[in-house]
Amino acid sequence: MSRPLLVFYFCLASLFSLVAMSQTRPAIELANRYHEGIDINDYLVSEKLDGIRARWNGKQLLTRSGNTISAPQWFTRGFPIQALDGELWIARRHFEKTASVVLRQQPGETWHKVKFMLFDLPEYPGPFSERLRMLKELSIAANLSHLQVIPQQRYASQAALKAALDAIIKKGGEGLMLHHQNAQYLATRSDQVLKLKKHQDAEAVVLEHLPGKGKYLGMMGSVRVRMRNGKTFKIGSGFSDYERQHPPAIGSVVTFKYYDVTINGIPKFASYLRQKPEN
């Protein structure tokens, strides 16, 4: 099928999907952790932005859970009718600020700091390299400063990839995302999309606040948490003084980073990253 005909059917399908749209959880593609043994030449690489994952369904923005994001009308005015995958993002090391802005029921003036950074076109029937070209065309046509495509790069070797990761980490970034250039969009977790970080991360439920000592006297010193596999342990690092004074609530879910696990399956050097938004 020729590209013009493919684009025509894609636009037609987008219109039908708008008519038939229901408030359901979006079917999104998820990434596996990076591993050795892949052919790096087959992948396009971008920075992994630490924002709020969002799906534009042609009418409104949704969280990955399917909840409506209350974006101001001016923000989405002029967006394409096609479904878009992206990250609502303010800047590196601003996850909490981003979450506080975009997950509010009533949008405020701080939305002017937010960008919708695009990385995929989920309903376009082509490989990732073709979806990326189409995504760029849609972004250019929209001509909105807050609607941008995340830059994608190619790297010729694992060493070059690791050097790029080091550069991103040094700038305060989180890591890299790798998309296989020939992959179709699959609403599942696979090696077609990989995430590369210096550390691993996981989630756990807060069970208890433990009191601080020394310079943290009168504040929270650590939290006792439980992972999905039932393992319980303490997290005492990674918190700011403000977070120690206002710790994540008991029963809330937190994300932490770690570098390995013990023989008993307990994360080594666990450090608090953030509280998971309730979206």
WONORLIN-V919130 format. One record per backbone hydrogen bond with DSSP energy under -1.0 kcal/mol. NH is the residue of the N-H (numbers start at 1). CO is the residue of the C=O. If there is no record, write none. Layout:
<<NH & CO> <NH & CO>>
This chain:
<<6 & 2> <7 & 3> <8 & 4> <9 & 5> <10 & 6> <11 & 7> <12 & 8> <13 & 9> <14 & 10> <15 & 11> <16 & 12> <17 & 13> <18 & 14> <19 & 15> <20 & 16> <24 & 22> <30 & 188> <32 & 193> <34 & 195> <42 & 39> <43 & 40> <44 & 179> <45 & 153> <46 & 177> <48 & 175> <51 & 49> <52 & 88> <54 & 86> <55 & 62> <56 & 84> <57 & 60> <62 & 55> <63 & 67> <66 & 63> <69 & 61> <71 & 69> <76 & 72> <77 & 73> <79 & 76> <84 & 56> <85 & 120> <86 & 54> <87 & 117> <88 & 52> <89 & 115> <94 & 91> <98 & 94> <99 & 95> <100 & 96> <101 & 97> <102 & 98> <103 & 99> <111 & 108> <112 & 109> <113 & 110> <114 & 111> <115 & 89> <116 & 146> <117 & 87> <118 & 148> <119 & 85> <120 & 85> <124 & 121> <126 & 124> <128 & 183> <129 & 181> <131 & 127> <132 & 128> <133 & 129> <134 & 130> <135 & 131> <136 & 132> <137 & 133> <138 & 134> <139 & 135> <140 & 136> <141 & 137> <142 & 138> <143 & 139> <147 & 144> <148 & 116> <150 & 118> <153 & 45> <161 & 157> <162 & 158> <163 & 159> <164 & 160> <165 & 161> <166 & 162> <167 & 163> <168 & 164> <169 & 165> <170 & 166> <171 & 167> <172 & 169> <173 & 168> <176 & 196> <177 & 46> <178 & 194> <179 & 44> <180 & 192> <181 & 42> <183 & 180> <188 & 186> <190 & 30> <193 & 190> <194 & 178> <195 & 32> <196 & 176> <200 & 258> <202 & 256> <204 & 254> <205 & 226> <206 & 252> <207 & 224> <208 & 224> <210 & 222> <212 & 219> <216 & 213> <217 & 214> <219 & 216> <220 & 244> <221 & 210> <222 & 210> <223 & 235> <224 & 208> <225 & 233> <226 & 205> <227 & 231> <230 & 227> <233 & 225> <235 & 223> <244 & 240> <245 & 241> <246 & 242> <251 & 206> <252 & 249> <254 & 204> <255 & 274> <256 & 202> <257 & 271> <258 & 200> <259 & 268> <262 & 266> <265 & 262> <268 & 260> <271 & 257> <272 & 237> <273 & 255> <274 & 255> <276 & 253> <279 & 277>>
